Structures are given as C-alpha cells and as structure tokens.
Amino acid sequence: MIGKDKLPETMFQDEKEELKMKAHSAIQLCLADEVLQEVADEDTATSLWLKLERLYMTKSLTNKLYLKQRLFTLRVKEDTSIKDCLDEFNKILMDLKNIDVRIDEEDQALIFLYSLPLSFKNFINNMLYDRDTLSLKDVKLALHSKELR
C-alpha cells in the first residue's frame, strides 16, 4: 500500500506525488467499467485500494453466496468463444479463492461443463463417461483440441 511512510525518503516530493498518481491511474485502468463506477470518487491509490477491498474482498456470507451463485448459474451463450467462457469462469474461481472459498477440482470441471451451451452436449457426455477422474485441466485441454479441429 502506498503511504507517506512507504516511499523512500530520498525521493523528492514531486516524484512521490507523480508516483502516487501513476499508481492510482494504473489501478483504475485495470478495472471494469462497472467496478470503476463504484470507486470513481476515490482520489488516491490508497483510498481506491481500500474501497475495492471493502467492496470485493470481504469474506461476508453475502459476498460468498453471491459469488457461488454466479458460479453455479453461469451459462454460456452459443456465440461466446471458449476463451471468453474460460476467462469468466476463472475470474469467478479466483474471486472465490480470494475470500477463502475452495471448490474441489472435480466439481470445478463439472460446473464448467454444465455451463456450456446445448451444442456441446456430445462433448459433455464424452467428458463424463468412461473416466476414472475428471479435472478442469482435462476439460480445458479437450476444449482446446475441439476448437483446433
């Protein structure tokens, strides 16, 4: 976290201010539009980061349930690319991991498979049957192979 005590004393004040501005801008550039709207009034990197933590990193029951709901109800539209689908799925998993919610690897694979569109029915059946184990890594590899064909 950037604070008055954290920057080297050998830096000039204007260098410190410029570094703080750059940190603030860098954080803002990484935010999605809907997130940015929530924190647009924060004018320092420190206050921006703290507000983001309060909004998105709380380990409250409400936040856990909301993220689990997003995971379990994720449905991919027919015209969505596999990459976009995986990105969204991984983002939800990372958000859950950040608040100490762990989803078993096999459950991750199963949840992801059932989020795919109906056109993937044969693919899903092939992934689920005649296997000893199922992992998200296996599903990703198979999807990439399918996409290359």
Secondary structure, DSSP 8 states (H G I E B T S, - for coil): ---TTTS-TTS-HHHHHHHHHHHHHHHHHTS-HHHHHHHTT--SHHHHHHHHHHHHS---HHHHHHHHHHHHT----TTS-HHHHHHHHHHHHHHHHHTT----HHHHHHHHHTTS-GGGHHHHHHHHSS-S---HHHHHHHHHHHHH-
